[in-house]
Amino acid sequence: MTPSSWLDDFPLRMVELDRAHLRRRRAVVTPDGGARLKVDGRSMLAFCSNDYLGLSTHPDLVRAACAGAQAFGVGSGGSPLVSGHSAANEALESELAAFVGLPRALYFYAGFAANVGIVPALVGAGDAIFSDALNHACLIDGARLSRARIHRFAHADLPALERELAHSSARRKLVMTDAVFSMDGDCADIAGLLALCERHDALLLLDDAHGFGVRGPQGRGSLAEAGLFGAAASRRVLYMATLSKAAGAAGAFVAGDSALVEWLLQKTRSYIFATAAPAMLASALSASLRRIAQDEWRRTHLCRLVGRLRSGLAAGLQGSGWQLGASQTAIQPLLIGRNDAALAAMAGLRARGIWVPAIRPPTVPEGTARLRIALSAAHTEADVDQLIEALTALARESVDALAANA
Ligand SMILES: *Cc1c(COP(=O)(O)O)cnc(C)c1O
């Protein structure tokens, strides 16, 4: 008998994933008006999109993308350092820097690529990274690629961070954190983190993927919310945000001190060795920045929906063991615990025409599988009421099932 090849293992490994309820499946979706999606052909009320302001289908953005495609074509043709840096991308960078009140911005084709690239450009072997335990995967991967020593501190535990900083003898220290945590919706204490960075000569990298567009005056993001804007900005903060969430399109940017951003332009491999984002996206994003700044009603409405969901669920979840996380943002995690229970809850909602994704490890820690409810300005109050009603019914069923098994 010939020895088996490791290539034969994949089907067996897939069975293991199935058994642990960790197999992931993609749904095929099409926009279906408002916050509705056609999911595998069926119209569903969706609470799964990071399009927090409902801008991804806005006519202004669509028109701008079309005009950009007319003017520039649909491809950029090369790396920004060769021939891909279009006039539209150049203009967008100035607009982004002004929008977040920082000296200079660098525009990337994706947020994941931005973080994976900028961390190794900032620190390397012999340096130290201090990383919140719940940071996004791309910050973690960027840290690993850098070969700097990684100190992981317990989520939001500033005293623990301070101890680690004090013990480190590295000359270059980088503290990195999500500004709004992607699976929990809670917010980092930016003023507290910055004070520690000042004291220990560290640089603070803030990933504001979920704050840009929704937090701060005119949606200018979590730094602006913390008052670190314009003349009050600190050169110790490197700000990163994605343009794929509230901004409704795709891409990302980093912004901060001019010398620092110039360094990133020189050294970030995911910037240098990747094709620039197509100019049509930059055109759409310029239109998006105008809508973000002007449409205060989108943030007001979203904020009202968050309050409505939280107060509406307060009574309905009692005794179920299900619990809403302590979030005031559009990300409202409903913690369930077991992977199979989270999947069952997702299926229960799906049967009622509602689409909320179950999030399981390794995206979240073991034993904290959850429904990640994402609200958007595209939702109506009636949409949120429908979700509250369905979740209350499912929570009741799970209480009844627990009682029957006891
Ligand atoms: C989505 C996300 C990213 C990645 O951004 P993309 O533009 O989707 O590649 C990075 N950081 C956080 C916190 C995110 O949620």
The ligand as an SDF file (V2000), in Angstrom:
LIG
                    3D

 15 15  0  0  0  0  0  0  0  0999 V2000
  -13.0000   45.1210    8.5740 C   0  0  0  0  0  0  0  0  0  0  0  0
  -11.8260   45.4380    9.4250 C   0  0  0  0  0  0  0  0  0  0  0  0
  -10.5490   45.5810    8.8790 C   0  0  0  0  0  0  0  0  0  0  0  0
  -10.2390   45.2090    7.4520 C   0  0  0  0  0  0  0  0  0  0  0  0
  -10.6910   46.1610    6.5660 O   0  0  0  0  0  0  0  0  0  0  0  0
  -11.0640   45.7420    5.0700 P   0  0  0  0  0  0  0  0  0  0  0  0
  -11.1850   47.0450    4.3770 O   0  0  0  0  0  0  0  0  0  0  0  0
  -12.3200   44.9670    5.1470 O   0  0  0  0  0  0  0  0  0  0  0  0
   -9.9360   44.9130    4.5370 O   0  0  0  0  0  0  0  0  0  0  0  0
   -9.5480   46.0110    9.7070 C   0  0  0  0  0  0  0  0  0  0  0  0
   -9.7590   46.2530   11.0150 N   0  0  0  0  0  0  0  0  0  0  0  0
  -10.9640   46.0930   11.5760 C   0  0  0  0  0  0  0  0  0  0  0  0
  -11.1410   46.3800   13.0330 C   0  0  0  0  0  0  0  0  0  0  0  0
  -12.0340   45.6720   10.8020 C   0  0  0  0  0  0  0  0  0  0  0  0
  -13.2280   45.4600   11.3590 O   0  0  0  0  0  0  0  0  0  0  0  0
  1  2  1  0
  2  3  1  0
  2 14  2  0
  3  4  1  0
  3 10  2  0
  4  5  1  0
  5  6  1  0
  6  7  2  0
  6  8  1  0
  6  9  1  0
 10 11  1  0
 11 12  2  0
 12 13  1  0
 12 14  1  0
 14 15  1  0
M  END
$$$$
